[in-house]
Amino acid sequence: MKATFQIPDALYRELKAETAREGLTMREVTIGLFEQWLRQKKQAPPVAPTVDWLNFPAPLAHLVAEDITEYSTGDMRKSITKNWDEQA
């Protein structure tokens, strides 16, 4: 299959010079890079981000009133709802 790519002129000139020094064609280098990328994608297991749950910031903590002393679900919900409306 034939494909056309647009790349910056400076990058093309640098690639063309380097492939000429190595005795390769742009086609050979391009195919090699695509194959290498696909191999890496197949080999690398998906990495789940590490989360420090002990120090994870509560996403709505900034909406809880500073003077709140009762941490029941109902009181927290009221405080968040009140402050949510004020920030809108």
Residue, then its C-alpha position, 0 to 999 in steps of 0.5 A: m500500500k502506498a501512503t503519503f505523509q507530510i513532515p516538516d522540511a527540516l526533519y525530512r532533510e535530516l532524515k534523508a541525510e542520515t539514511a543516505r549516510e547509513g545506506l538505507t532508504m526512507r522507505e526502509v527506515t519508515i517501515g522499520l519504525f512502524e514495525q518497532w512501534l507495533r512490537q512495543k505496543k504488543q509487548a508492553p502490558p498496560v500500566a495502570p496509574t499508581v494512586d496514593w489513596l491515603n493522600f488522595p484529595a477529595p474532589l469536593a473538599h473545597l466546597v465543604a465549609e471550614d466551620i463544619t464540625e459534624y461529618s455526617t453524610g447529610d451535613m456534608r451534602k448540605s454544605i457541599t450543595k450550599n457552596w456549589d450554588e455560591q460558586a456557580 
